[in-house]
Amino acid sequence: MRFSLQDVKKQVQRRGDELIVRLHFLRPDELKDEIDRLIAFYEQSSNKGAARRLFSVDDARACIGDYRLAHCLTCVLSAWYTWQSWHWHDVIARMGGDTSQLLEEAGILSPVQLRLALFNLVNENYQGFLGEQQRAEGLQLLAKQFGLAVPDLEYLLVVDSDEEEILLRTTPQPPTAKDVATLYNQWVFEAALFNASSVHFEIDCAAFERTQQAMTGTGVGAVIKRLCYLARVLGVYYDLAYDTQAVATAPRLHLTLYGPQEMTGAPQQYGLRLARLCRMLLGYGAHKRQQTSHGKLPQGGNKAYLLSDAIVQADATVHFLQRSYSFRIDSNVLALLPAIAEDALASTKMPTSSDITPPSGALPTPTSSVFDSGIEQFFAEAFTSLQNSHAVEGWQLIREPEPLLLERSIFIPDFALTRDEQRIYVEILGFWTPSYRERKIQKLQQLQHRDDIVLAIPSEAREAFAARPGESTGLPPQFPIVWYDDQLSATELLHLLRGRYDDFSRRLAMIDVAQVRELVQREGFLPEQTCFALLYCYRRSELALAAERVTTEDVIFASGIGLYHVSWMEQLRLSFVEWLGSLAISSLVAVLQASRERWSLLQSCEDATIEAILGLWPEVSIHRSSIFEASIAVTVPGAENVAQSDETVDYLEQPPIASKRAARGKVTGTKKRVVRETSQGDLWK
């Protein structure tokens, strides 16, 4: 059971126009004897098994002497003690006799069912009302049915009420005065943050880097990414700014964590996350206290979390009684707070630079990334799925890229999309309170000179972010926007990029036509996937246009196939038709597999590519009896053939296929014998 900030002892001071609140924390050994008496009082009550109605809250508070402190400390003791109801069967067993059997036979297994039995008895015998004079008679009548005394019956009727609960200790050992005082200090600290609108940290980047020696990467960017990672992993909204006068020499970062007063949702749940993040940033805990006199950590210590040397100043803006107060978080406060649990540190391990930005620039798997919202995670997963199917037109997605430095603040885009030398930043505006919207608009107005930022905004926020004539409160009109409903579509974003950031003309100019033609002449065939990279294309529509620059009478481009030389294709046709006619198999799948083994250039081709090549030849036909079965056969007897001239490159010089392959299937149609001719017909008519 938590206590509120209003319950905490505090002092308020005014310095000019600022109100400063000082909360009462328990110093070491303060009220030790009083807390020991309070613990002993709880232990005595729990050992007796006394009901809550017999527990005197005033006597418990008298152990401390201070009403406010006593109330907070009794709340803290709920971490070790709790009120619980007696189990029905345990109570019945203590009464003995035939009571248990009689109650079970009547189907009464709980106080609720016993009260229902009394209700039925009153309805049947007393017309639904039991007066004061008839009460004893009615209870006696019901008690007699189950072999109970009237006092026992009255107890069983209310045994599940709050007043009959007993005090139990939930831990093997009672707490010490130090345990209670330490947890009290933590709850006081957290009670302040439950009512905070923001917590501000001024961070010395140079000192921060010294605490991160185990990490790779240096500079302000590395500091920002690590701070942002901690905020994201705990689900706390944040903002960053910097001191422009000190960036070159000793940079000072200003980290603002927004509290429950600025967010939506349950204040206590969000406040707990905020308090935990503040504790981690402030660097107190078990590891800090275990440092030796030489400043070294014990084996297994995690120096990444010892940030207190880097914190120049920390304060929170808290609200209560309709006023705002400044709560200073200094070293005196930190010394009184409890240690961070070991498992808490392990569960939020600080990432390395490679964890934050993969070396390849590709997006890590969504399960290893931390996202600010479900919208961001859905978009990243959808983009990764498209990327796996080669449908992202060459773009690669990076989660939270390098920060963009503004005049006095820092803008951290949600994603960056990179392709060749292009880098486009994507910001998803999926959460907006009035203050959040104002901060975003102010930052984006400072970036309106850039043409590499794309915004994604929910459709329902059109009016909230709209620019109004004569006002500077809306989004700058220069930014391209993807409007979305519920979830951001990766396909819609790619469509916007294609229309606004297409550089196809520049990529066309980069094609080395002579080199491509020479490569086709030498290799004979370049599959379509190879042509994408060779011609600097990302879509099939681009590939067809780019191929027009390199095609000649001898170099041909076919969609679904790629670039090939006429001589290579003719040799492949003649060789394939003759080879197919000699095979004892007709299964298309078997033929495709065997063709890859026979011709090395076809090894990397997909089935669809080889089928497209076969579709160019009238001698070969493919028959499909179903979507699962297909057969292939030579359909034109006496297919034309041309003897190779001395000048023709022999692309198809391969060893004959092993004879054992002929046993893989049986012929379903008549074999067509190919008759070699001495002249070549026009293949293109």
C-alpha positions as CSV (number, residue, x, y, z in Angstrom):
1,M,0.0,0.0,0.0
2,R,1.6,3.2,-1.2
3,F,1.3,6.7,0.3
4,S,0.9,9.9,-1.6
5,L,3.1,13.0,-1.7
6,Q,0.6,14.8,0.5
7,D,1.2,12.3,3.2
8,V,5.0,12.9,3.2
9,K,6.6,15.3,5.7
10,K,8.0,18.2,3.7
11,Q,9.2,21.8,3.8
12,V,8.5,24.5,1.2
13,Q,10.8,27.4,0.6
14,R,10.4,30.3,-1.8
15,R,13.3,31.6,-3.8
16,G,12.1,34.5,-5.9
17,D,9.3,33.2,-8.0
18,E,10.3,29.6,-7.5
19,L,8.9,27.2,-4.9
20,I,11.3,24.6,-3.6
21,V,10.1,21.5,-1.8
22,R,12.3,19.5,0.5
23,L,11.0,16.1,1.4
24,H,11.8,14.4,4.7
25,F,14.1,11.4,4.2
26,L,15.2,9.2,7.0
27,R,18.9,9.5,7.7
28,P,21.0,6.5,8.9
29,D,19.8,5.4,12.4
30,E,17.2,8.1,12.5
31,L,14.2,6.8,14.5
32,K,15.8,3.4,14.8
33,D,14.4,2.6,18.2
34,E,10.9,3.9,17.2
35,I,10.9,1.7,14.1
36,D,12.1,-1.3,16.1
37,R,9.1,-0.8,18.4
38,L,6.7,-0.5,15.4
39,I,8.1,-3.8,14.0
40,A,7.8,-5.5,17.3
41,F,4.2,-4.3,17.5
42,Y,3.4,-5.9,14.1
43,E,5.3,-9.1,15.1
44,Q,3.2,-9.4,18.3
45,S,-0.1,-8.9,16.4
46,S,0.9,-11.4,13.7
47,N,1.9,-14.0,16.2
48,K,-1.4,-13.7,18.1
49,G,-3.5,-14.0,15.0
50,A,-5.6,-11.2,16.2
51,A,-8.4,-9.8,14.0
52,R,-8.1,-6.4,12.3
53,R,-10.9,-5.1,14.5
54,L,-8.6,-5.7,17.5
55,F,-5.6,-4.0,15.9
56,S,-5.1,-0.5,17.1
57,V,-3.8,1.8,14.4
58,D,-3.3,4.5,17.0
59,D,-1.1,2.2,19.1
60,A,1.0,1.5,16.1
61,R,1.4,5.2,15.3
62,A,2.2,5.9,18.9
63,C,5.4,3.8,18.5
64,I,6.7,6.5,16.1
65,G,5.3,9.6,17.7
66,D,4.9,11.6,14.5
67,Y,1.6,11.1,12.8
68,R,2.7,11.7,9.2
69,L,5.8,9.6,9.6
70,A,3.9,6.9,11.3
71,H,1.3,6.7,8.6
72,C,4.0,6.4,5.9
73,L,6.0,3.8,7.8
74,T,2.9,1.6,8.4
75,C,2.3,1.8,4.7
76,V,5.9,0.7,4.1
77,L,5.5,-2.3,6.4
78,S,2.9,-3.6,3.9
79,A,5.9,-4.9,2.0
80,W,6.5,-7.5,4.8
81,Y,3.0,-7.8,6.4
82,T,-0.5,-8.3,4.9
83,W,-4.0,-8.7,6.1
84,Q,-5.6,-12.0,5.0
85,S,-8.9,-13.8,5.7
86,W,-9.1,-17.2,7.4
87,H,-9.6,-20.1,5.1
88,W,-13.1,-21.5,5.5
89,H,-12.0,-25.1,5.9
90,D,-9.4,-24.1,8.6
91,V,-12.1,-22.3,10.6
92,I,-14.6,-25.2,10.4
93,A,-11.9,-27.7,11.4
94,R,-11.1,-25.8,14.5
95,M,-14.7,-26.0,15.6
96,G,-14.7,-29.8,15.5
97,G,-17.8,-32.0,15.9
98,D,-20.1,-32.8,13.0
99,T,-20.2,-29.2,11.8
100,S,-18.0,-29.8,8.7
101,Q,-20.0,-32.8,7.5
102,L,-23.4,-31.1,8.1
103,L,-22.3,-28.0,6.2
104,E,-21.0,-30.0,3.3
105,E,-24.2,-32.1,3.1
106,A,-26.1,-28.8,2.9
107,G,-23.8,-27.6,0.1
108,I,-22.4,-24.8,2.2
109,L,-18.7,-24.3,1.5
110,S,-18.2,-20.6,2.1
111,P,-19.5,-17.7,4.2
112,V,-21.5,-16.5,1.2
113,Q,-23.4,-19.7,1.0
114,L,-24.0,-19.6,4.8
115,R,-25.5,-16.1,4.5
116,L,-27.7,-17.3,1.7
117,A,-29.0,-20.2,3.9
118,L,-29.8,-17.6,6.6
119,F,-31.6,-15.5,4.0
120,N,-33.7,-18.5,2.9
121,L,-34.6,-19.4,6.5
122,V,-35.8,-15.8,7.3
123,N,-37.9,-15.9,4.1
124,E,-39.5,-19.2,4.9
125,N,-40.1,-18.7,8.7
126,Y,-40.3,-14.9,9.3
127,Q,-41.8,-13.5,6.1
128,G,-38.4,-12.0,5.0
129,F,-37.8,-9.9,8.1
130,L,-36.0,-10.8,11.3
131,G,-36.7,-8.3,14.0
132,E,-34.6,-7.6,17.1
133,Q,-36.7,-9.8,19.3
134,Q,-36.7,-12.7,16.9
135,R,-33.0,-12.5,15.9
136,A,-31.8,-14.8,18.7
137,E,-34.5,-17.3,17.8
138,G,-33.7,-17.3,14.1
139,L,-29.9,-17.7,14.7
140,Q,-30.5,-20.5,17.1
141,L,-32.7,-22.3,14.6
142,L,-30.0,-22.1,11.9
143,A,-27.2,-23.0,14.3
144,K,-29.0,-26.1,15.5
145,Q,-29.2,-27.4,11.9
146,F,-25.4,-27.6,11.7
147,G,-24.5,-28.4,15.3
148,L,-23.1,-24.9,16.0
149,A,-23.2,-22.5,18.9
150,V,-24.8,-19.1,18.1
151,P,-21.5,-17.2,18.7
152,D,-19.7,-19.6,16.3
153,L,-22.5,-19.1,13.7
154,E,-22.2,-15.3,14.0
155,Y,-18.5,-15.5,13.5
156,L,-18.8,-17.8,10.4
157,L,-21.3,-15.3,8.8
158,V,-18.6,-12.6,8.8
159,V,-15.4,-14.5,8.7
160,D,-14.5,-13.2,5.2
161,S,-15.0,-9.5,6.2
162,D,-12.2,-7.0,6.5
163,E,-12.6,-6.7,10.2
164,E,-12.0,-10.4,10.7
165,E,-8.8,-10.5,8.7
166,I,-5.6,-11.4,10.5
167,L,-2.1,-10.0,10.2
168,L,0.5,-12.3,8.5
169,R,4.1,-11.8,7.7
170,T,4.9,-12.7,4.1
171,T,8.7,-13.0,4.5
172,P,10.7,-15.7,6.4
173,Q,12.3,-13.0,8.7
174,P,11.0,-9.7,10.0
175,P,12.5,-6.6,8.5
176,T,15.1,-4.5,10.3
177,A,14.8,-0.8,11.1
178,K,17.3,-0.1,8.3
179,D,15.2,-2.1,5.8
180,V,12.1,-0.1,6.7
181,A,13.9,3.2,6.6
182,T,15.5,2.5,3.2
183,L,12.3,1.4,1.6
184,Y,10.6,4.5,3.1
185,N,13.1,6.7,1.4
186,Q,12.6,5.0,-1.9
187,W,8.8,5.4,-1.7
188,V,9.2,9.1,-0.8
189,F,11.4,9.6,-3.8
190,E,8.9,7.7,-6.1
191,A,5.9,9.6,-4.6
192,A,7.5,12.8,-5.7
193,L,7.9,11.5,-9.3
194,F,4.4,10.1,-9.4
195,N,3.3,13.8,-9.4
196,A,6.1,15.1,-11.6
197,S,5.6,16.8,-14.9
198,S,9.3,16.5,-15.8
199,V,12.8,15.6,-14.5
200,H,15.7,17.5,-15.8
201,F,19.3,16.3,-15.9
202,E,22.4,18.3,-16.8
203,I,25.0,15.9,-18.0
204,D,28.7,16.4,-18.5
205,C,29.4,14.4,-21.7
206,A,33.1,14.1,-21.0
207,A,32.4,12.6,-17.6
208,F,29.8,10.3,-19.1
209,E,32.3,8.9,-21.6
210,R,34.7,8.1,-18.8
211,T,32.0,6.0,-17.2
212,Q,31.5,4.1,-20.4
213,Q,35.0,2.8,-21.0
214,A,33.6,-0.7,-21.7
215,M,31.6,0.6,-24.6
216,T,32.8,1.3,-28.1
217,G,32.1,4.7,-29.7
218,T,32.9,8.2,-28.5
219,G,31.5,11.6,-28.8
220,V,28.2,13.4,-28.1
221,G,26.3,11.1,-30.5
222,A,27.3,7.9,-28.5
223,V,26.2,9.6,-25.2
224,I,22.9,10.6,-26.7
225,K,22.2,7.1,-28.1
226,R,22.9,5.4,-24.8
227,L,20.7,7.8,-22.8
228,C,17.9,7.4,-25.3
229,Y,18.2,3.6,-25.2
230,L,17.7,3.6,-21.4
231,A,14.7,5.8,-21.7
232,R,13.2,3.6,-24.4
233,V,13.8,0.4,-22.7
234,L,11.9,1.6,-19.6
235,G,9.1,3.3,-21.6
236,V,9.8,6.9,-20.5
237,Y,9.3,9.8,-22.9
238,Y,12.2,12.2,-23.1
239,D,13.7,15.2,-24.8
240,L,17.3,16.4,-25.3
241,A,19.0,19.7,-25.7
242,Y,22.5,20.9,-25.4
243,D,24.6,23.9,-24.3
244,T,25.7,25.6,-27.5
245,Q,28.5,27.4,-25.8
246,A,30.1,24.3,-24.4
247,V,29.6,21.8,-27.2
248,A,33.1,22.2,-28.7
249,T,35.1,21.8,-25.5
250,A,33.1,20.2,-22.6
251,P,29.6,19.5,-24.0
252,R,26.7,19.7,-21.6
253,L,23.5,17.7,-22.4
254,H,20.2,18.6,-21.0
255,L,18.0,15.5,-20.7
256,T,14.3,16.0,-19.8
257,L,12.2,13.0,-18.8
258,Y,8.5,13.7,-18.9
259,G,6.5,12.6,-15.9
260,P,2.9,11.3,-15.4
261,Q,1.5,14.9,-15.4
262,E,2.6,15.2,-19.0
263,M,1.6,11.7,-20.2
264,T,-1.5,9.6,-20.5
265,G,-2.2,6.4,-18.6
266,A,-1.9,5.3,-15.0
267,P,0.3,7.9,-13.1
268,Q,1.6,5.4,-10.6
269,Q,2.6,2.8,-13.3
270,Y,4.4,5.4,-15.4
271,G,5.8,7.1,-12.3
272,L,7.4,3.8,-11.2
273,R,9.2,3.6,-14.6
274,L,10.3,7.2,-14.4
275,A,11.6,6.7,-10.8
276,R,13.5,3.5,-11.9
277,L,15.1,5.3,-14.8
278,C,16.1,8.2,-12.6
279,R,17.7,5.8,-10.1
280,M,19.7,4.2,-12.9
281,L,20.9,7.5,-14.4
282,L,21.8,8.9,-11.0
283,G,24.1,5.9,-10.5
284,Y,23.3,4.8,-7.0
285,G,22.9,1.2,-6.1
286,A,24.8,-1.9,-5.1
287,H,27.6,-1.5,-7.6
288,K,28.3,2.1,-6.7
289,R,28.6,1.2,-3.0
290,Q,30.9,-1.8,-3.7
291,Q,33.5,0.4,-5.3
292,T,36.9,0.1,-3.6
293,S,38.9,3.0,-2.3
294,H,40.7,3.1,-5.7
295,G,37.5,3.6,-7.5
296,K,37.5,0.1,-9.1
297,L,34.5,-2.1,-9.4
298,P,34.4,-5.6,-8.0
299,Q,34.5,-8.5,-10.5
300,G,31.2,-8.6,-12.4
301,G,30.4,-4.9,-11.7
302,N,28.7,-3.0,-14.5
303,K,30.3,0.4,-14.8
304,A,27.8,1.4,-17.5
305,Y,25.3,2.4,-14.9
306,L,27.5,4.5,-12.6
307,L,26.5,7.9,-14.0
308,S,26.4,10.1,-10.9
309,D,29.8,11.6,-11.8
310,A,28.4,12.8,-15.1
311,I,25.2,14.3,-13.6
312,V,26.0,18.0,-12.9
313,Q,22.5,18.8,-11.7
314,A,19.2,17.0,-11.4
315,D,15.8,18.4,-10.4
316,A,12.1,17.5,-10.9
317,T,9.1,19.7,-11.2
318,V,6.4,18.2,-9.0
319,H,2.8,19.2,-8.5
320,F,0.5,19.0,-5.5
321,L,-2.3,21.2,-4.1
322,Q,-2.6,22.9,-7.5
323,R,0.9,24.3,-7.4
324,S,4.2,23.4,-8.9
325,Y,7.4,22.9,-6.9
326,S,11.1,22.3,-7.7
327,F,12.5,19.1,-6.1
328,R,16.3,19.1,-6.1
329,I,17.9,15.7,-6.4
330,D,21.3,16.0,-4.9
331,S,24.0,13.7,-3.4
332,N,22.4,13.9,0.0
333,V,19.2,12.4,-1.4
334,L,21.0,9.7,-3.3
335,A,22.9,8.5,-0.3
336,L,19.6,7.6,1.4
337,L,18.1,5.6,-1.4
338,P,18.2,1.8,-1.7
339,A,20.3,-0.3,-4.0
340,I,19.1,-1.2,-7.4
341,A,18.5,-5.0,-7.6
342,E,21.0,-7.0,-9.5
343,D,18.4,-8.5,-11.8
344,A,17.1,-5.0,-12.6
345,L,20.6,-4.1,-14.0
346,A,20.8,-7.3,-16.0
347,S,17.4,-6.8,-17.5
348,T,18.4,-3.4,-19.0
349,K,21.9,-4.1,-20.2
350,M,23.3,-1.1,-21.9
351,P,23.8,-1.8,-25.6
352,T,27.1,-1.5,-27.5
353,S,27.4,0.7,-30.6
354,S,26.8,-2.3,-32.8
355,D,23.6,-3.1,-31.0
356,I,22.3,0.3,-31.6
357,T,23.4,0.8,-35.2
358,P,24.2,-2.5,-37.1
359,P,27.4,-2.4,-39.1
360,S,25.6,-3.3,-42.3
361,G,23.1,-0.5,-41.7
362,A,20.2,-2.9,-41.9
363,L,17.4,-3.0,-39.3
364,P,18.0,-5.6,-36.6
365,T,15.2,-8.1,-35.9
366,P,12.2,-6.4,-34.1
367,T,12.6,-8.8,-31.1
368,S,16.0,-7.3,-30.3
369,S,14.9,-3.6,-30.7
370,V,13.1,-1.4,-28.4
371,F,10.3,0.7,-29.8
372,D,8.6,3.8,-28.4
373,S,5.2,2.6,-29.6
374,G,3.4,-0.3,-31.3
375,I,3.1,1.8,-34.4
376,E,6.9,2.0,-34.8
377,Q,7.2,-1.7,-34.1
378,F,4.5,-2.7,-36.7
379,F,6.1,-0.4,-39.3
380,A,9.6,-1.9,-38.7
381,E,8.3,-5.5,-38.9
382,A,6.3,-4.7,-42.1
383,F,9.4,-3.1,-43.7
384,T,11.6,-6.1,-42.7
385,S,9.0,-8.4,-44.3
386,L,9.1,-6.4,-47.5
387,Q,12.9,-6.3,-47.4
388,N,13.1,-10.1,-47.2
389,S,11.0,-10.3,-50.4
390,H,13.1,-7.7,-52.2
391,A,10.2,-5.2,-52.4
392,V,11.8,-2.2,-50.7
393,E,13.5,-0.8,-53.8
394,G,16.9,-0.9,-52.3
395,W,16.1,1.1,-49.2
396,Q,17.5,-0.1,-45.8
397,L,15.9,0.9,-42.5
398,I,17.9,2.1,-39.4
399,R,16.3,2.4,-36.0
400,E,16.9,5.8,-34.3
401,P,19.9,7.1,-36.4
402,E,22.3,9.8,-35.5
403,P,20.7,12.9,-33.8
404,L,20.3,16.1,-35.7
405,L,21.6,19.1,-33.8
406,L,19.4,22.2,-33.8
407,E,20.0,25.7,-32.5
408,R,19.6,24.7,-28.9
409,S,18.0,21.3,-28.9
410,I,18.4,17.8,-30.5
411,F,16.1,16.1,-32.9
412,I,16.2,12.3,-32.9
413,P,14.3,10.8,-35.8
414,D,12.5,7.5,-35.3
415,F,14.1,5.9,-38.4
416,A,16.5,6.6,-41.3
417,L,16.1,5.1,-44.8
418,T,19.3,4.8,-46.7
419,R,20.0,3.9,-50.4
420,D,23.3,4.5,-52.1
421,E,24.2,8.0,-51.1
422,Q,20.7,9.0,-50.1
423,R,19.6,9.2,-46.5
424,I,16.0,10.1,-45.6
425,Y,14.9,10.6,-42.0
426,V,11.4,9.4,-40.9
427,E,9.6,10.8,-37.9
428,I,6.3,9.2,-36.7
429,L,4.1,11.6,-34.9
430,G,1.8,9.0,-33.3
431,F,1.4,10.6,-29.8
432,W,0.3,14.1,-29.1
433,T,-0.6,16.1,-26.0
434,P,-0.6,19.8,-26.5
435,S,2.9,20.2,-24.9
436,Y,4.2,17.3,-27.0
437,R,2.8,18.8,-30.2
438,E,4.3,22.2,-29.4
439,R,7.7,20.7,-28.8
440,K,7.7,18.7,-32.0
441,I,6.5,21.6,-34.1
442,Q,9.2,23.9,-32.7
443,K,11.9,21.4,-33.6
444,L,10.5,20.7,-37.0
445,Q,10.3,24.5,-37.8
446,Q,14.1,24.6,-37.1
447,L,14.5,21.8,-39.7
448,Q,12.3,23.2,-42.4
449,H,15.4,24.1,-44.6
450,R,16.1,20.3,-44.9
451,D,14.6,18.2,-47.7
452,D,15.5,14.8,-46.3
453,I,12.8,14.5,-43.6
454,V,9.5,12.6,-44.0
455,L,6.7,12.8,-41.5
456,A,4.1,10.1,-40.7
457,I,1.0,11.5,-39.0
458,P,-2.3,9.8,-38.0
459,S,-5.3,11.1,-40.1
460,E,-7.2,12.0,-36.9
461,A,-4.4,14.6,-36.1
462,R,-4.7,16.6,-39.3
463,E,-6.3,19.5,-37.6
464,A,-4.1,19.4,-34.6
465,F,-0.9,19.7,-36.7
466,A,-2.4,21.9,-39.4
467,A,-0.6,25.2,-40.1
468,R,-3.0,28.2,-39.8
469,P,-2.6,31.4,-41.8
470,G,-0.7,34.0,-39.9
471,E,0.4,31.6,-37.2
472,S,3.6,29.7,-36.6
473,T,2.0,26.9,-34.6
474,G,1.5,24.4,-37.3
475,L,3.9,22.1,-39.2
476,P,6.0,23.6,-41.9
477,P,4.4,22.8,-45.3
478,Q,7.7,21.8,-46.8
479,F,7.7,18.4,-45.3
480,P,6.2,15.5,-47.2
481,I,3.6,13.7,-45.0
482,V,2.3,10.1,-45.0
483,W,-1.1,10.1,-43.4
484,Y,-2.1,6.8,-41.8
485,D,-5.0,5.2,-39.9
486,D,-4.3,2.8,-37.0
487,Q,-0.9,1.6,-38.5
488,L,1.7,3.2,-40.7
489,S,2.0,1.3,-44.1
490,A,5.5,0.6,-45.3
491,T,4.2,0.4,-48.8
492,E,2.7,3.9,-48.6
493,L,6.0,5.3,-47.4
494,L,7.9,3.7,-50.2
495,H,5.4,5.1,-52.7
496,L,6.0,8.6,-51.3
497,L,9.8,8.1,-51.5
498,R,9.5,6.9,-55.1
499,G,7.5,10.1,-56.1
500,R,9.6,12.6,-54.2
501,Y,13.2,11.3,-53.9
502,D,13.5,9.3,-57.2
503,D,17.0,9.7,-58.7
504,F,16.5,7.4,-61.7
505,S,18.0,9.9,-64.2
506,R,21.2,10.2,-62.1
507,R,21.4,6.4,-61.9
508,L,20.9,6.1,-65.7
509,A,23.9,8.4,-66.2
510,M,26.0,6.1,-64.1
511,I,25.6,3.0,-66.4
512,D,28.8,2.0,-68.3
513,V,27.2,0.9,-71.5
514,A,30.4,-0.5,-73.1
515,Q,31.3,-2.4,-70.0
516,V,27.8,-4.0,-69.8
517,R,27.8,-5.0,-73.4
518,E,31.3,-6.5,-73.1
519,L,30.2,-8.5,-70.0
520,V,27.1,-9.8,-71.9
521,Q,29.4,-10.8,-74.8
522,R,31.8,-12.6,-72.5
523,E,29.3,-14.3,-70.2
524,G,26.5,-14.8,-72.7
525,F,23.7,-14.4,-70.1
526,L,23.1,-12.1,-67.1
527,P,20.1,-13.0,-65.0
528,E,17.6,-10.2,-64.2
529,Q,18.7,-10.0,-60.5
530,T,22.3,-9.3,-61.7
531,C,21.0,-6.7,-64.1
532,F,19.4,-4.7,-61.2
533,A,22.8,-4.0,-59.7
534,L,24.6,-3.6,-63.0
535,L,22.1,-1.1,-64.4
536,Y,21.5,0.7,-61.0
537,C,17.8,-0.2,-60.9
538,Y,15.4,-1.0,-58.1
539,R,12.2,-1.7,-60.0
540,R,11.4,-3.8,-63.1
541,S,9.9,-0.8,-64.8
542,E,13.3,1.0,-64.3
543,L,15.1,-2.1,-65.6
544,A,13.3,-2.2,-68.9
545,L,14.1,1.5,-69.5
546,A,17.7,1.2,-68.5
547,A,18.2,-1.9,-70.6
548,E,17.3,0.1,-73.8
549,R,20.6,1.9,-73.4
550,V,22.7,-1.3,-73.7
551,T,20.6,-3.5,-76.1
552,T,21.8,-4.0,-79.7
553,E,21.0,-6.5,-82.4
554,D,23.1,-9.0,-80.6
555,V,22.4,-8.0,-76.9
556,I,18.8,-8.5,-76.0
557,F,16.9,-7.8,-72.8
558,A,13.8,-9.9,-71.9
559,S,11.7,-9.1,-68.8
560,G,11.8,-12.0,-66.3
561,I,15.0,-13.3,-68.0
562,G,17.7,-10.6,-68.1
563,L,20.3,-9.6,-70.7
564,Y,21.6,-12.3,-73.1
565,H,23.6,-12.5,-76.3
566,V,21.8,-13.9,-79.3
567,S,24.5,-16.4,-80.0
568,W,24.3,-17.7,-76.5
569,M,20.6,-18.1,-76.6
570,E,20.7,-19.9,-80.0
571,Q,23.3,-22.3,-78.7
572,L,21.3,-22.9,-75.6
573,R,18.2,-23.6,-77.6
574,L,19.8,-26.1,-79.9
575,S,21.6,-27.9,-77.1
576,F,18.6,-27.9,-74.8
577,V,16.2,-29.2,-77.5
578,E,18.6,-32.0,-78.4
579,W,19.3,-32.8,-74.7
580,L,15.6,-32.8,-73.8
581,G,14.8,-35.1,-76.7
582,S,17.3,-37.6,-75.4
583,L,16.0,-37.7,-71.9
584,A,13.6,-40.3,-70.5
585,I,11.9,-37.8,-68.2
586,S,9.1,-35.3,-68.8
587,S,8.6,-33.8,-65.3
588,L,9.2,-30.1,-65.4
589,V,10.6,-30.0,-61.9
590,A,13.1,-32.8,-62.8
591,V,14.1,-31.1,-66.1
592,L,14.7,-27.7,-64.4
593,Q,16.9,-29.3,-61.7
594,A,18.9,-31.3,-64.3
595,S,19.3,-28.2,-66.5
596,R,21.0,-26.3,-63.6
597,E,23.4,-29.2,-63.2
598,R,24.2,-29.2,-66.9
599,W,24.6,-25.5,-67.6
600,S,26.5,-23.5,-64.9
601,L,24.9,-20.1,-65.9
602,L,21.5,-21.5,-65.0
603,Q,22.5,-22.6,-61.4
604,S,21.6,-19.2,-59.8
605,C,18.4,-18.8,-61.8
606,E,15.0,-19.3,-60.3
607,D,12.5,-21.7,-61.8
608,A,10.5,-18.8,-63.2
609,T,13.5,-17.5,-65.1
610,I,14.3,-20.8,-66.7
611,E,10.6,-21.2,-67.7
612,A,10.7,-17.8,-69.2
613,I,13.7,-18.8,-71.3
614,L,11.9,-22.0,-72.5
615,G,8.9,-19.8,-73.4
616,L,11.1,-18.1,-76.1
617,W,11.4,-21.4,-78.0
618,P,8.5,-22.7,-80.1
619,E,10.0,-26.2,-80.1
620,V,9.4,-26.6,-76.3
621,S,6.0,-26.8,-74.7
622,I,5.0,-27.0,-71.1
623,H,1.7,-28.7,-70.2
624,R,0.1,-28.3,-66.7
625,S,-2.4,-30.8,-65.6
626,S,-2.8,-29.0,-62.2
627,I,-1.1,-26.3,-60.2
628,F,1.2,-29.0,-58.7
629,E,2.2,-31.1,-61.8
630,A,3.6,-30.0,-65.1
631,S,5.3,-31.8,-68.0
632,I,7.7,-30.6,-70.7
633,A,8.2,-32.0,-74.2
634,V,9.7,-31.1,-77.6
635,T,6.7,-30.4,-79.8
636,V,8.2,-29.5,-83.2
637,P,9.9,-32.4,-85.0
638,G,12.7,-31.5,-87.3
639,A,13.6,-28.4,-85.3
640,E,16.0,-26.1,-87.2
641,N,19.6,-26.2,-86.3
642,V,22.6,-24.3,-87.4
643,A,26.2,-25.5,-87.3
644,Q,28.3,-23.2,-85.2
645,S,30.7,-20.9,-87.2
646,D,34.3,-20.6,-86.3
647,E,33.7,-17.1,-85.0
648,T,30.9,-18.1,-82.6
649,V,31.8,-18.3,-78.9
650,D,31.1,-21.7,-77.5
651,Y,29.1,-20.8,-74.4
652,L,27.7,-24.3,-73.8
653,E,30.7,-26.5,-73.7
654,Q,29.7,-28.9,-70.9
655,P,30.3,-32.6,-70.3
656,P,27.4,-34.9,-71.3
657,I,24.9,-35.7,-68.6
658,A,25.4,-39.0,-66.7
659,S,23.5,-41.9,-68.2
660,K,22.1,-42.8,-64.8
661,R,19.9,-39.7,-64.9
662,A,17.9,-41.3,-67.6
663,A,16.3,-43.6,-65.1
664,R,14.8,-40.8,-63.1
665,G,11.5,-40.9,-64.9
666,K,9.6,-42.4,-67.8
667,V,8.5,-40.9,-71.1
668,T,4.9,-40.0,-71.3
669,G,5.0,-38.8,-74.9
670,T,6.7,-39.6,-78.2
671,K,10.3,-38.4,-78.4
672,K,10.9,-35.8,-81.0
673,R,14.2,-36.3,-82.9
674,V,15.9,-33.1,-83.8
675,V,17.2,-33.0,-87.3
676,R,20.3,-30.8,-87.8
677,E,20.1,-28.4,-90.8
678,T,22.9,-26.5,-92.5
679,S,21.1,-23.1,-92.5
680,Q,19.7,-20.9,-89.8
681,G,16.2,-19.4,-89.9
682,D,15.2,-16.0,-88.6
683,L,14.4,-16.6,-84.9
684,W,12.7,-13.3,-84.4
685,K,9.9,-13.6,-87.0
